[in-house]
């Protein structure tokens, strides 16, 4: 099933002109229209991204910049064999030295600028919740997409969340950030915690398909990775809202249109409708 015919505008109208990691990814993975120009653009974006990477593997010792640049490298198609990716992941492990209420495995940079930068950043799959949980869930996600689900450090973190997490334990950004991580990791994707999170969202889904108090696009995308009936039910109900929210130029979102468009199109791909 291809849902493009059900949208108001073909999103390729917007995606075709994006000269960014998200644009490269969407053209390659969603529309299968990667061109020679994209090959050149990919190299240009890679060079620009790694140019100011610090010797320690971070970008300015900022978690937000480091995580977003690692995500960008993944979008461009680089894997854990790439030197910049490897160094960046090693820096992430260097800040995994914190506990939350006695539970080990939490990531937290010592850079005082990080909380402020996080609160003003709405780029990618994770949003601005509590600093330690934003950094921890985003870091585990990065290790997941680069193929490190089985490492001891990653599993320690996931096991800690399975000891205490419940969907109403913090604000909505923290809830969806953690639920997204638990949905995708093999240790937790079939857990009762994921089921309780899906039930929590189900109770908050309105007649329009949105979730009361929750960021629409991030929630829609997180559910697309959950192979459960309750997630599929909510995802289907939300699609009418996806159609209504599409902008005239084919994108989604208000300020962060690249992110909104990525979250919608990648979600549709995840459930096999693109």
Legacy VTK file of the C-alpha trace (Angstrom):
# vtk DataFile Version 3.0
C-alpha trace
ASCII
DATASET POLYDATA
POINTS 274 float
0.000 0.000 0.000
1.349 3.411 -0.969
-0.200 6.309 0.913
1.092 9.077 -1.350
-2.210 9.197 -3.200
-3.961 9.950 0.075
-1.873 13.037 0.839
-2.733 16.580 -0.199
0.661 17.157 -1.825
3.440 14.838 -2.982
6.125 15.296 -0.277
8.829 14.769 -2.878
8.074 18.339 -3.987
9.657 19.442 -0.710
12.202 16.667 -0.206
13.746 17.003 -3.673
15.301 20.352 -2.777
16.700 19.541 0.675
20.485 19.816 0.735
20.860 18.196 4.140
21.426 14.774 5.724
17.661 14.397 6.105
17.173 15.213 2.433
19.817 12.698 1.346
18.237 10.015 3.538
14.661 10.624 2.418
15.518 10.631 -1.275
17.543 7.438 -0.889
15.387 5.427 1.505
11.861 6.703 0.924
11.717 7.745 -2.704
14.646 5.682 -4.044
15.736 8.653 -6.122
19.367 9.094 -5.108
21.215 10.950 -7.866
24.829 11.676 -8.767
24.275 15.085 -7.225
23.394 13.352 -3.955
26.659 11.419 -4.053
28.536 14.700 -4.316
26.341 16.321 -1.662
26.904 13.398 0.700
30.679 13.872 0.535
30.308 17.627 1.020
28.048 17.219 4.045
30.345 14.598 5.549
33.369 16.879 5.230
31.444 19.781 6.764
30.210 17.630 9.653
33.537 16.128 10.683
35.593 19.290 10.113
35.090 20.604 13.639
34.972 17.303 15.514
37.204 17.536 18.583
40.147 15.229 19.218
38.179 13.512 22.000
35.458 12.527 19.501
32.846 15.062 20.583
31.701 18.250 18.955
32.592 21.081 21.377
32.135 18.668 24.327
28.395 19.213 23.832
26.141 16.180 23.944
23.484 17.765 21.724
25.912 18.637 18.928
27.683 15.289 19.184
24.487 13.245 19.125
22.941 15.228 16.282
26.097 14.977 14.179
26.311 11.221 14.752
22.676 10.965 13.674
23.495 13.046 10.602
26.332 10.677 9.710
23.930 7.746 10.024
21.450 9.504 7.728
24.203 10.019 5.175
24.855 6.276 5.226
28.024 6.030 7.311
28.376 3.152 9.765
30.412 2.297 12.854
33.484 1.540 10.738
33.823 5.231 9.946
36.485 6.884 12.081
34.419 9.913 13.046
31.472 7.737 14.031
33.723 5.469 16.077
35.322 8.394 17.902
31.959 10.002 18.566
30.542 6.812 20.057
33.621 6.431 22.243
33.049 9.932 23.598
29.454 9.021 24.420
30.667 6.038 26.430
33.019 8.339 28.321
30.042 10.252 29.769
28.130 7.094 30.771
29.204 7.351 34.385
26.091 8.411 36.233
23.385 6.726 38.263
19.735 7.610 38.613
18.439 6.749 42.084
21.048 4.028 42.320
20.452 2.617 38.839
23.594 2.569 36.666
24.213 3.324 33.013
23.076 6.916 32.591
24.707 9.418 30.267
25.325 13.004 31.321
27.831 15.491 29.968
29.463 17.979 32.316
28.987 20.842 29.868
26.758 23.466 31.454
25.670 24.679 28.023
23.985 21.366 27.175
20.641 21.922 28.984
20.158 25.306 27.297
21.116 23.970 23.874
18.811 20.974 24.355
15.819 23.132 25.269
16.203 25.155 22.086
16.775 22.158 19.802
13.962 20.268 18.091
16.022 18.311 15.613
15.790 14.579 15.105
13.968 11.792 16.864
14.366 12.987 20.462
12.991 16.110 22.107
13.874 18.332 25.079
12.933 16.517 28.261
14.988 16.248 31.454
18.658 16.523 30.503
19.879 13.182 31.880
17.023 11.231 30.289
17.269 13.050 26.973
20.986 12.308 26.787
20.620 8.708 27.933
17.801 7.693 25.603
19.342 9.486 22.619
22.722 7.847 23.284
21.200 4.358 23.495
19.328 5.038 20.261
22.585 5.929 18.534
24.250 2.749 19.740
21.195 0.889 18.446
21.318 2.321 14.935
25.057 1.728 14.707
24.624 -1.930 15.721
25.665 -2.086 19.379
22.520 -3.442 21.056
24.444 -6.359 22.564
27.193 -4.398 24.293
27.292 -4.551 28.085
27.157 -0.779 28.527
24.003 -0.446 26.430
22.262 -3.380 28.074
23.075 -1.995 31.527
21.133 1.157 30.700
18.132 -0.661 29.264
17.983 -3.002 32.269
18.028 0.003 34.595
15.015 1.539 32.863
13.191 -1.767 33.126
13.625 -1.598 36.894
11.829 1.676 37.507
10.247 3.274 34.439
6.544 3.874 34.056
4.892 6.113 31.452
3.590 8.715 33.916
6.836 9.064 35.855
7.863 12.336 34.208
6.771 14.839 31.553
5.573 13.951 28.076
8.919 14.528 26.331
10.675 12.233 28.803
7.912 9.655 28.428
8.069 9.489 24.638
11.882 9.597 24.604
12.121 6.603 26.936
9.268 4.694 25.304
10.897 5.142 21.888
14.136 3.656 23.217
12.360 0.728 24.898
10.331 0.009 21.754
13.400 -0.415 19.573
15.831 -2.279 21.846
15.641 -6.120 21.727
15.836 -6.438 25.532
12.777 -4.288 26.096
10.612 -4.250 22.964
8.435 -7.119 24.241
8.383 -5.907 27.845
5.386 -5.005 29.974
6.826 -1.491 30.121
6.271 -0.983 26.397
2.743 -2.336 26.699
1.972 0.010 29.595
3.407 2.914 27.605
1.199 2.095 24.626
-1.860 1.865 26.872
-0.968 5.208 28.411
-0.823 6.805 24.963
-4.026 5.093 23.869
-5.926 6.746 26.713
-4.616 10.122 25.586
-5.339 9.813 21.889
-8.124 12.192 20.903
-10.764 11.953 18.194
-8.464 13.865 15.846
-5.787 11.186 16.186
-3.378 13.368 18.177
-2.227 12.547 21.716
-3.158 15.055 24.407
-0.025 16.776 25.669
2.359 14.719 23.531
4.409 15.925 20.540
2.462 14.620 17.559
5.186 13.793 15.041
7.574 12.223 17.545
4.797 10.076 18.991
3.592 9.025 15.536
7.134 8.013 14.587
7.817 6.160 17.847
4.672 4.057 17.394
5.736 3.096 13.876
8.541 1.010 15.383
6.288 -0.945 17.743
5.090 -4.208 16.257
2.032 -4.397 18.502
-1.682 -4.227 17.805
-2.246 -1.297 20.157
0.450 0.742 18.421
-0.923 -0.075 14.973
-4.418 0.943 16.062
-3.232 4.367 17.230
-1.010 4.835 14.189
-3.915 4.190 11.836
-6.166 6.581 13.738
-3.496 9.308 13.574
-3.111 9.156 9.801
-6.063 11.473 9.131
-4.303 14.075 11.266
-1.106 13.538 9.270
-3.011 14.389 6.094
-4.562 17.518 7.617
-1.244 18.741 9.016
0.664 18.576 5.736
1.893 21.970 4.554
1.214 23.333 1.081
4.798 22.667 -0.023
4.531 18.982 0.911
6.340 19.188 4.241
5.142 18.711 7.821
5.756 20.792 10.912
5.841 24.489 11.669
9.353 25.599 12.591
11.329 22.359 12.249
9.917 21.222 8.934
12.779 18.913 7.983
12.398 17.009 11.240
8.612 16.870 10.963
8.826 15.608 7.393
11.416 12.998 8.323
9.307 11.732 11.230
6.204 11.337 9.058
7.811 9.758 5.999
10.126 7.462 7.942
7.186 6.349 10.080
5.168 5.480 6.984
8.131 3.505 5.667
8.466 1.667 8.982
4.922 0.335 8.764
5.256 -0.591 5.109
2.976 2.005 3.543
5.596 3.796 1.421
LINES 1 275
274 0 1 2 3 4 5 6 7 8 9 10 11 12 13 14 15 16 17 18 19 20 21 22 23 24 25 26 27 28 29 30 31 32 33 34 35 36 37 38 39 40 41 42 43 44 45 46 47 48 49 50 51 52 53 54 55 56 57 58 59 60 61 62 63 64 65 66 67 68 69 70 71 72 73 74 75 76 77 78 79 80 81 82 83 84 85 86 87 88 89 90 91 92 93 94 95 96 97 98 99 100 101 102 103 104 105 106 107 108 109 110 111 112 113 114 115 116 117 118 119 120 121 122 123 124 125 126 127 128 129 130 131 132 133 134 135 136 137 138 139 140 141 142 143 144 145 146 147 148 149 150 151 152 153 154 155 156 157 158 159 160 161 162 163 164 165 166 167 168 169 170 171 172 173 174 175 176 177 178 179 180 181 182 183 184 185 186 187 188 189 190 191 192 193 194 195 196 197 198 199 200 201 202 203 204 205 206 207 208 209 210 211 212 213 214 215 216 217 218 219 220 221 222 223 224 225 226 227 228 229 230 231 232 233 234 235 236 237 238 239 240 241 242 243 244 245 246 247 248 249 250 251 252 253 254 255 256 257 258 259 260 261 262 263 264 265 266 267 268 269 270 271 272 273
